[in-house]
Amino acid sequence: MKIKKTNRPPRPASTPASAPASEPGALRRTVAEAQAAAPRRDRPAGQSAAGQGSAGQGAGNKAAGNKGAASRGAGSRGPDSRASSGGKPGESRGAKPARPAGRPDTRPARDTGSRDGSRPAPDDGHQPAGTQRLFFALKVPANLVGPLREAQRKLRGNWRRVDADQLHVTLAYLPAVPVDRVDDLKRLGVTLMQDLAPMQVSLRGTGYYPNEGSPRVWFVKVEAEGLPELAQALRDGIHALGLETDDQPFKGHITLARKKGPAPRVPPLTFTHGWQAGGAVLYRSILRKTGPIHETASSFRFRAPLPTETDAPLPDPSTDTPPAAPAVTDPQ
């Protein structure tokens, strides 16, 4: 019996038998060549689009040739190769292609948290290189930690309580400040606050943001004479320096907790406590998986003297109603 011989088509020269395209090194070279041919952000503006297209087309043709050779090599093993390789039939064996060294990671950054206030900042999740998150704030004194911690104990479910040493009243938030501009903010704080007198700050009722639907933040409102004016002056000064703030209306508050999942609301609470704020702080906010950490970048004192009794308005002699006594705050 005669066996008729057939001539097999020659193997392409670009894929030698000793180095199949399914080899991890060949795949890495193909990926690297395709990425090198792709348009880059730092490519000179004068380079023609046709040049980029021809380079990408050449890399794509080579990748297609390697892919076809890989399919032929995998198919020659037959369907039983699944048991030996641990994969699906026709699946090539080898490691995943590694990311070439020196290429930037262009994947979008993950959202890591909310800003230092009752309203989330739109920039959270990505911090531009060479910048810092900063904010001006009033620090909550230690004698108010007890009442606020007692309120936090009423939380149930997936509420994350703000630590006692992180409690504050945000005055102005800066999402991305170049490192070499921090000293400008320190000088701004000194200029605006050295002529201010200490402020009497009072706690009010609790609230949620957003108030409708599923809230993300639980806070207590604060009030103080001159506090909204200070917050606006800081924002105006920041804009004059060419820096950006969140540009949201100022609402004095202390964030008590942030929600990380389903959790019930706490019924409204009212506080009668308060404190005398003798200065403000410029904080640096560092995001962590467990929540933001606040580091003191600079402190500022309110150096103007308090009004004396002689500066108080005189009673109207035409009425018999004595002037109202000043409000007394709970010192605990």
Buried (B, 14 or more C-beta within 10 A) or exposed (E): EEEEEEEEEEEEEEBEEEEBBBBBEBBBBBBBBBEEBEEEEEEEEEEEEEEBEEBBEEBBEBBEBBBEBBBEBBEEBEEEBBEEBEEEBBBBBBEEBEEEEEEEEEEEEEEBBBBBBBBBBEBBEEBEEEBBBBBBBBBBEEEBBEBBBEBBEBBEEEBBBBBBEBBBBBBBBBBBBEEEBBEBBBEBBEEBBEEBBBBBBBBBEBBBBEEEEEBBBBBBBBEBEEBBEBBBBBBEBBEEBEBBBBEEEBBBBBBBBBBEEEBEBBEEBEBEBBBBBBBBBBBBBEBEEEBBBBEEBBEBEBBEEEEEEEEEEEEEEEEEEEEEEEEEBEEE
